[in-house]
Amino acid sequence: MVKKEELLKDYEQAEPRNVSKTDFPPNFVFGVATSAYQIEGACEEGNRGASIWDDFTHTEGKIIDKSNGDVAVDHYHRYKEDIDLIAKLGFDAYRFSISWSRIFPDGLGTKINMEGITFYNNIIDALLQKDTCFASFGDRVKNWITINEPLQTAVNGYCTGIFAPGRHQHSSTEPYLVAHHQILAHAAAFSVYQRKYKDKQGGNIGLVVDCEWAEANSDKIEDKSAAARRLDFQIGWYLHPIYYGDYPEVMRNNLGDQLPKFMQKDKELVRNSLDFVGLNHYTSRFIAHATKSPEEGSFYEAQEMERLVEWEGGEVIGEKAASEWLYVVPWGLRKVLNYIAKTYNNPPIYVTENGMDDEENDSSPLHEMLDDKLRVRYFKGYLSGVAQAIKDGADVRGYFVWSLLDNFEWAQGYTKRFGLVYVDYKNGLVRHPKSSAYWFMRFLKGNEEKNGKEE
């Protein structure tokens, strides 16, 4: 049986109280991340077209607090204010997303909406007007992500149905078809960039996968195998075709004809179709073998595993955040980074999202909502995990906080707050930096003494 002391060894190594910017390479990028639908609002401005999330959020019963992204946190009108906050906090870079419904309002890609182009150009121009913390953008964007968290769309959009477009009727086939076409679309975009833009622009193209670390619940071979399957069904689903030309063997074996096949020309298109791997990581789970999954849908059934928050010896995996799925497990990030490095020939990696949430509580005084001590501990631990992974040899080149702002959190609406900056939903969407924002400000300025004292 795994001993508790052995299991927690990495945790203890990955949570020093004095993590410093000097623990990272000189050219390491620190940034913040947002997502278009979650922050922009202005759903009927700028000639924007409707998206699947517009329809989904306006369908009764889909969002827990009956909210939507029609206004969100009004970044469309406040982007200059928000970019000022990024600069004030001292971050190097900003990972934002482009809403296709602003670029192609008809949803067909036949006519470009110049008002949408202008909006995103304005964002980039506003970033470039700030001090040299934004030099990584050069004169234009140099790092592109084709798809963010494709697994979430494939599984939650087409298997469980809890995300847009809310489909679950054909959960044994549609998630795998969706993923297959996501991979082909990513590879096609990569190919176009290589042929038409790479020589002139010199940019890089990546794909962002999301992954909980899967820690075997015991040293039993069946639990270790279940943990390995879990990783193959998360990361391997998307990265194996790119690095090895096909889906992981365990997916082929467990899913059979449910899993689409790559034609030879598709394999050639997909192979090596990225310059870097983006990783969104929040939490970890103990994994035990199970012949029947407690979670519904073929995606989970085929994995023959159960996700647990208590290991076989009874120890809880970490402190719980607001969301039922999110526990604070800093050693998990170090492990997943090392796993990607080992499994995929040590590619350049950017941690493109990492963070935790608080519960929305409009009855709490503002000063209590801003005093986010657990989030500060979270970032200390997870940043230490990144630094340890780099020392282990992983080629990690950047880290982006999720999120700059409290915002619309998909099916959870506005009931969960992930932001470094508190957004007052009741009083004009005023922005208030939290303790974690000020902690990052000191961290990025290299004030190690204050970092060590901050709780």
N, C-alpha and C positions, 0 to 999 in steps of 0.2 A: 504493500500500500504506500502511496505517496505520503511522505511526512510533511506536516504543515510547515516545518522550518525550511525544507527544501523548496516548497511551493512559493513561499514568501521571500525567498532569498533575492530574487530579481526585483521584487517590489521594494525591498529595503535599499537596494542599490540605486533604484530609480527615483528615490524621493528625498534627495538632500535638500535642506532648507535654503541653501545658498546658491541655487542655480544662477548662472551669470551668462551674459551675452558672450563673454570671453570663452565659454565652453564650446562655442560654435566656430566654424571656419570664418575667416574674414569676409568672404563673399556670400555667406549664407543669407538668404532672403527671409525677412519676417514681414508678414502681411496680414490683412483682414479679408474676410470673404462675405459676399452677399449673394442673393439670387433675385432675378428680375421680378417674378410674380410676387415674391414675398415682401418686397419693399417698395416697388415703383408706384403702384396705384395708377391714377389717371387712366382708367381702363377705357374711356371713350374719348381720350384726347390724342392729338398728334396723328390722327387717322389710323389709330391702332385697331387691328381686327380682333375678333374673339378667339380665345384659346380654349383647349379642353378643360382647363382649370376654371375658367369663367363659368362654363356650363356646369361643371361638377359642383362648385361651391354654391351655386344657386339651386341645387337640387336638395330638397328637404331631407334631413337626416344624415347628410354626408359629413358635415363639419360639426364638431362637438359643441361649439358655442354659437352655431348658426351664423358664423361670420364669413367673410370673403376677402378677396384682395382688391376690391374695387378702388379703395383708397390706400390700403395697406399703411405704410408709414410715410407716404407722400414723397418718396425720394425723387420722383419725377420733377417736382417743383423745388425740392430742397437739396439737390445733389451738391451744390456748391457748399452749403453748410456742412453736409456730411463729409465732403472731401477735406474741408478745413479741419474737422475732427480727426481724420486719419493723419493729416500732417502734424497736428498738435500732439498726437500721441506718439509720433515718431516712427511709424511703420514705413517699411521700404516699398511696399507694393499693395495693390488692391486687386483682388480677384472678383470681378463682377460678371454677370451673365447677360447675354443678349436675348431679348424676347423676340422670337421669330414672328409673333403676331404684330410687332411694330415694324419689322422689316418687310414682311410679306403679308399684308392684312387679309388678302383673299385666301391664304392658306395653301396656295398652289405654287408659289414661287415664280409666278410669271411676270409680276410687276413690282418693282422696288418702291417702297414708300420712303421718299427722301426726308420726310419729317422724322421718321424713326432713325435714319442714318445720321441726321443732324443731331438728334438727342445724344446718341452714343459718341459721336465726334466731340460734342460739347463736354461730355464726361472726361474723355481722354485729354482734351485741351486743358480742362480745369486741373487735372492731375499734373500735367506737365508744367503748369504755371507755379506749382508749389516748389519748395526747395529740393535739393538734390536727393532727398529720400526717394524720389520717384524716377531717378535716373535709369532704373532698370527697364523702364518702358521705352527708352531711346526716343526717337522722333515719333514712333508709332508703337503699337503692341508687338511684342516679340515672342510671347508665349501664348499659344492657343490650346484650348481644351475643346474637343469636338462634342463630347457628351459627358455630363456629370451624373454619376450614380445610375448608370443604365439598369443595374439590377433592381433598383427601387421601382422604376417604371415597369419593367418586365414582370416582377413578382407582385408588387402592390397594386399596379394598374391593371394586370391581366390574369392574376391568380387569386389573390385575396379580395381584390376590388376596393380596397380602402383608399386608394389614390385614383386620380383621374387617369383614364376615362371610366374607371369603376367596373371593369369587366371581370367576371369570374365564372361565366357559364361554360367556358371551354378551358379550364385551368390545367388540363393534362397536356395541352398542345400549344395554346397561344403564348404563354410566357417564353417558350423556347423559340417560337417563330419570331417574336418580338426581339429577343436577344440576338438571334441570328442576323436579322436585318440591321440591328444597331451596329453590330460588328462590321458588317459589309459597308454600311453608311460611313462609319468612322474611317475605314480603310480607303474608301473612295475619296473622302475629303483629304486624307493624308496624301493620296496619290496626286490629286489636283494641285495641292500646295507644292509638292516636290517638283512637278513639271512646270508650273507657271509662276511661282512666286518665291521659291526657296533661294534661288541665286541672287535675286534682287533684294529681298527683304531679310534673309538670313534668320528667319524665325524658327521656332520649334513647335511640334504638334504632340499633344498628349491625350490620353484617355484617363478619366477618373473612375477608379473602382472604389467601392465601399466595403468595409470588412470589420466584423467583430473578431477579435482574436478568439480562437477555439482552443481551450486548454483541456486536455484529457482529465476526466473526473477522477481517474485512478490510474495505476500502472498496469491495469488489465489490458491485454492486447485488443479486446473488442472496443474499449473506450478510446484507446489511442487511434485505432482505425476510424472510429466515428469522428474524432476530432480532425483527422486528416481529410475525411470526406467532406466535412463541413467547410474546410478551407477551399477544397476543390470546387465546391458548389458556389462559393462566393467569388474568390479571386480567380480561380482556374477557369471558371466559366467564360471569362472575358480575356484573360491573359494567355491561357494555353493556346488558343487558336493563333494568336499573334506571334508567340515565341516558338510554338511546336507544331503549328499547322492543323490542329484539331482540338476538339474538346477533351477534357481529362478522361482517361480510360474509365474511371469509376462512374462518370456521368453516362458514358456510352453503355456500360454494363447495366446500370440501374434504370436507365430511361429507355433504352432500346430505340424503337422507331419514333418515340416522342421527340427525340432530338434530331433536328435537321442535319443533313449532310452537306459538306462543302464540296462544290465542284472543283476540279483541279485549277481552273482559272481563278476561282475565288480564293483558294489557298494561296496562290501566288500573289494576289492582291493584298490579302490580309497579313501575310508573313512579314514580320518586322515593321509593321506600319505605325510606329510611334517613336518619338525622340525621348520621351520621359513618361513615367508612370505617376499619375496623381492618386493619392490615397486619402479617402475620407474615413476617419476612425474616431469613434467615441467611447466604446466600451468593450468588454470581454465577457465570455461565458465559459463555465465548465460544461463539457460535453460528455454525455454518457450514451452508450449504445442503446438503441430502443428499436424493437421490431415494428412498433406502431408509434408514429409521431403524435404528440399531443396537439400539434399545430396543424390546421387544415390546409389542404392543397397538395398537389402532387410534388411540388418543389420541396416541401418539407418531408413528405412521406418517403420520397426517393433517397433522402439522406440517411434514413434509418438512425436517427439520433434524437436526443433530447437536450435542450438547452437549460442549464441550471445556474442558479446564483449561489448555491451552497455546495461546497465540495463534499466528497464522500465522508470526510471527517467532521463535517458540520460547520466549517468556517464560511462565513459570507464573503463573497468575492471582493467586496469593497463598499464604501459608503454609497447610499442611494441618492441620486439627484431627483428632479421632479418627475420626469417621464418614467413610466414603469419599466422601460427597457434599459435605462441608463444608470450604470454603476461606475464609480470612480476607481479605475484599475490602471494605474500608470504603467505597470510592467507589461501590460498587453500591447501598448504601442511599440515598445522596443522589440517585442517578439515578432509582431507582424512585419515590421520594417526589415528585420533580419531574415524573416521567412521569404519575403519578396526578393531580397538580395540573393539569397541562396538558391531559390527556385528558378529565378529568371535572369541569371548571369549578371547580377548586380547592376541593374539599370539606374539611371538618374531618377530620383524619387522626390516629389514634392508632397508634403502633407498639406493637402488642399482644404481640408476642414478638420477641426478638432475643437471641442467645446462641451459645455454642459448647461443644463437649464435650471431655472428656478420656477416655482409655481407662481402664476399670476395671482395676486392677492390685493384687490383694490381697497381693502379695509386697513391694510398695513400703512403706517406712516412712510413717507418717501425716504427718510433717512435709513430706515430698516431695509427697504428694497435695494438701496444703493450699497449697503454694507454686505457685499457678497463674499464672505470669507471662504466658503467652500469652493467657489470658483477660483479664487486665488490659489488655494491649495491644489486644485485640479491642474491648473496651468503649470505650477511649479513641478508637480510630479510628472506630467506628460512631457514637458519640455526637457526634463532630466532624462526621460526615456529616449527622446530623440537624440540628445547628446551622447547617451550611452551607445545607441545604435551606430552612430557615426564612428565612435571609438572602436566598435566591433568590426567596422569595415564597410557598413552600408553607405551607399553614395546618396545621402539625403542632402538636398540643396536648398530647401525652403520649408517654411511652416506658416500656415494661414489659420488664423483664429476664426471659428464660427461662433458668434457672428459679430460684425461691427455693431449692429442695432438689434434690439428686440424687434420681432416682426411676425408676420403671418406664418405659423408653423404647420402648414398643410392640414391634415385631418384634425389636428389639435387646435386649429385657429389661433386665437390670441391668449390661450390659457397657459402657455409655456413661454418663458423668456430666456433666450440664449445670448443676449447681447452683452458686449462690454459697455454699451451705452443704453441706459434706460429710456424708453419712449413712453411719455405720459399719454396714454390713450384717451384719458378723460379731459385733458386740458391742452388741446391744440397740438398734440403730438410733439410737445417740447422735449428736447434731448437733454439727458443728464448723465454724464459719465459716472460709472460705478467705481467701487474700490478697485476692481480688477483692471479697469482702464488705466487708473493712475499707477497701479502696480506695473503694468506693461510700459507705461511711460518711463518709469524709473529703470526698469529692466533694460529697455532699449537704449537708454542714456548711459548704461553701465554703472549705475549707482548700486554697487553690490552690498554696501553696508545696510542701506534701507531695505533692500530685497531680503536680507537675512532676518531683519526684525519684523517684517510684515507677516501677519498671520492670515 
